[in-house]
Amino acid sequence: MAANTTAGNAQTPPPKTWRKSAPTTNHRTPTDNGNTTLPLRKHPQTEFDIVSTYRSLLAQDPDLTKPVAAIESLIELLNAVPSTTVYETLDTVKTHCERLKASVDNPVPLTAGTDLFLQYLISSLKQPQNHQKPHHQQHNDDGFDAVRQHLLRNGRLFAARAIAARAGIAEAGWRFVTDGAAVLTHGNSRSVLAVLARAAATSSGGPGKFRVVYVRDEARAAESDAVVAALRRTGIPVAEIPGAAVGHVMGLLRQVDMVLVGAEAVAQNGGIISRIGTFQIAQLASRAQIPFYVAAETHKFARKFPLDQRDIGFEQKVLDFTTGASCKQPVDAVDYTSPVEHTDQEQPPELISNLITENGVHLPSYVFEQLLEIYGSLNG
């Protein structure tokens, strides 16, 4: 591929979603001895169903990713549940984070979002104190209330920035799709679709300048139909193949020039947790020396380091041995693709060529650097 794998060719991406905001007027942090508290609010404690809120947000807005939906659910929590102290509020948020993660089969994408929100909240509380008033005249609730109101006013900004990040990915990645190329993909990644649509719209040779090989998932036939239809509406020629034909098309026929997939979460070593089948596609691409690119927003970066498929962190019953008429397969099964394939060779073959993010195109090691910058530590 002749594509430049640096971020230099991409236009300036939108500001990073998760950075410390400017100090808010009257911000106040807890004192070093930890005794600063907020006064009791005159509202009764109410029950908040964060699980139903999360599911409702995903159903209402198909452009929301799981991490952002988790963040918006926590913002709704702050709006609905009155707080008494900063520390009690943080404890409430953490409790609901655990409740939300326990409600899904794959908690890693939600963990990426909830960790990011907690870090943002804690960082906001650590903003410089307001020195305009003498210390004894400052209200104890100034800092947290200002942050709380700021988060509530700007709740939809989180989702808007996530969508802007997707546009940044499209801008950074479309140049990889060259004239005459055949791009293999699978799943329903909105970032991948954005890259392909941007490439089709930008091509001097017209939308048909490249082709897409789409790997169908018959367990999600309606989803596969929708993705193929969306690609064809933009003028992109699409060939549909079953998963069993990937090795034949990629290796024997040599009719694939690059692979482009999305991810549900990105581990701190640059590996991805994605739709099941991604791992074997990456292995086949590596053996055929075909570039393998991952399009993912930075809010999907998670402080997790799986060692292999058995270390993803949650149980998946992919094997269902039975003597009955049929067996059950998990609907949302995922697998883990490490940046490199661990073999006995001195130079293990790379499985992931580059990550395409809203901040440009980077090597997998970029994830570790970003997480360290955001959290300061990866101990979780």
Secondary structure in CASP SS format (residue, H / E / C, confidence):
PFRMAT SS
TARGET T0000
AUTHOR 0000-0000-0000
METHOD secondary structure of the structure
MODEL  1
M C 1.00
A C 1.00
A C 1.00
N C 1.00
T C 1.00
T C 1.00
A H 1.00
G H 1.00
N H 1.00
A C 1.00
Q C 1.00
T C 1.00
P C 1.00
P C 1.00
P C 1.00
K C 1.00
T C 1.00
W C 1.00
R C 1.00
K C 1.00
S C 1.00
A C 1.00
P C 1.00
T C 1.00
T C 1.00
N C 1.00
H C 1.00
R C 1.00
T C 1.00
P C 1.00
T C 1.00
D C 1.00
N C 1.00
G C 1.00
N C 1.00
T C 1.00
T C 1.00
L C 1.00
P C 1.00
L C 1.00
R C 1.00
K C 1.00
H C 1.00
P C 1.00
Q C 1.00
T C 1.00
E C 1.00
F C 1.00
D C 1.00
I H 1.00
V H 1.00
S H 1.00
T H 1.00
Y H 1.00
R H 1.00
S H 1.00
L H 1.00
L H 1.00
A H 1.00
Q H 1.00
D C 1.00
P C 1.00
D C 1.00
L C 1.00
T C 1.00
K H 1.00
P H 1.00
V H 1.00
A H 1.00
A H 1.00
I H 1.00
E H 1.00
S H 1.00
L H 1.00
I H 1.00
E H 1.00
L H 1.00
L H 1.00
N H 1.00
A H 1.00
V C 1.00
P C 1.00
S C 1.00
T C 1.00
T C 1.00
V H 1.00
Y H 1.00
E H 1.00
T H 1.00
L H 1.00
D H 1.00
T H 1.00
V H 1.00
K H 1.00
T H 1.00
H H 1.00
C H 1.00
E H 1.00
R H 1.00
L H 1.00
K H 1.00
A H 1.00
S C 1.00
V C 1.00
D C 1.00
N C 1.00
P C 1.00
V H 1.00
P H 1.00
L H 1.00
T H 1.00
A H 1.00
G H 1.00
T H 1.00
D H 1.00
L H 1.00
F H 1.00
L H 1.00
Q H 1.00
Y H 1.00
L H 1.00
I H 1.00
S H 1.00
S H 1.00
L H 1.00
K C 1.00
Q C 1.00
P C 1.00
Q C 1.00
N C 1.00
H C 1.00
Q C 1.00
K C 1.00
P C 1.00
H H 1.00
H H 1.00
Q H 1.00
Q C 1.00
H C 1.00
N C 1.00
D C 1.00
D H 1.00
G H 1.00
F H 1.00
D H 1.00
A H 1.00
V H 1.00
R H 1.00
Q H 1.00
H H 1.00
L H 1.00
L H 1.00
R H 1.00
N C 1.00
G H 1.00
R H 1.00
L H 1.00
F H 1.00
A H 1.00
A H 1.00
R H 1.00
A H 1.00
I H 1.00
A H 1.00
A H 1.00
R H 1.00
A H 1.00
G H 1.00
I H 1.00
A H 1.00
E H 1.00
A H 1.00
G H 1.00
W H 1.00
R H 1.00
F H 1.00
V C 1.00
T C 1.00
D C 1.00
G C 1.00
A C 1.00
A E 1.00
V E 1.00
L E 1.00
T E 1.00
H E 1.00
G C 1.00
N C 1.00
S C 1.00
R H 1.00
S H 1.00
V H 1.00
L H 1.00
A H 1.00
V H 1.00
L H 1.00
A H 1.00
R H 1.00
A H 1.00
A H 1.00
A H 1.00
T H 1.00
S C 1.00
S C 1.00
G C 1.00
G C 1.00
P H 1.00
G H 1.00
K H 1.00
F C 1.00
R E 1.00
V E 1.00
V E 1.00
Y E 1.00
V E 1.00
R E 1.00
D C 1.00
E H 1.00
A H 1.00
R H 1.00
A H 1.00
A H 1.00
E H 1.00
S H 1.00
D H 1.00
A H 1.00
V H 1.00
V H 1.00
A H 1.00
A H 1.00
L H 1.00
R H 1.00
R H 1.00
T C 1.00
G C 1.00
I C 1.00
P C 1.00
V E 1.00
A E 1.00
E E 1.00
I E 1.00
P E 1.00
G H 1.00
A H 1.00
A H 1.00
V H 1.00
G H 1.00
H H 1.00
V H 1.00
M H 1.00
G H 1.00
L H 1.00
L C 1.00
R C 1.00
Q C 1.00
V C 1.00
D C 1.00
M E 1.00
V E 1.00
L E 1.00
V E 1.00
G C 1.00
A C 1.00
E C 1.00
A E 1.00
V E 1.00
A C 1.00
Q C 1.00
N C 1.00
G C 1.00
G C 1.00
I E 1.00
I E 1.00
S E 1.00
R E 1.00
I C 1.00
G C 1.00
T H 1.00
F H 1.00
Q H 1.00
I H 1.00
A H 1.00
Q H 1.00
L H 1.00
A H 1.00
S H 1.00
R H 1.00
A C 1.00
Q C 1.00
I C 1.00
P C 1.00
F E 1.00
Y E 1.00
V E 1.00
A E 1.00
A C 1.00
E C 1.00
T H 1.00
H H 1.00
K H 1.00
F E 1.00
A C 1.00
R C 1.00
K C 1.00
F C 1.00
P C 1.00
L C 1.00
D C 1.00
Q H 1.00
R H 1.00
D H 1.00
I C 1.00
G C 1.00
F C 1.00
E C 1.00
Q C 1.00
K C 1.00
V C 1.00
L C 1.00
D C 1.00
F C 1.00
T C 1.00
T C 1.00
G C 1.00
A C 1.00
S C 1.00
C C 1.00
K C 1.00
Q C 1.00
P C 1.00
V C 1.00
D C 1.00
A C 1.00
V E 1.00
D E 1.00
Y E 1.00
T E 1.00
S C 1.00
P C 1.00
V E 1.00
E C 1.00
H C 1.00
T C 1.00
D C 1.00
Q C 1.00
E C 1.00
Q C 1.00
P C 1.00
P C 1.00
E E 1.00
L C 1.00
I C 1.00
S C 1.00
N E 1.00
L E 1.00
I E 1.00
T E 1.00
E C 1.00
N C 1.00
G E 1.00
V E 1.00
H E 1.00
L C 1.00
P C 1.00
S C 1.00
Y H 1.00
V H 1.00
F H 1.00
E H 1.00
Q H 1.00
L H 1.00
L H 1.00
E H 1.00
I H 1.00
Y H 1.00
G C 1.00
S C 1.00
L C 1.00
N C 1.00
G C 1.00
END
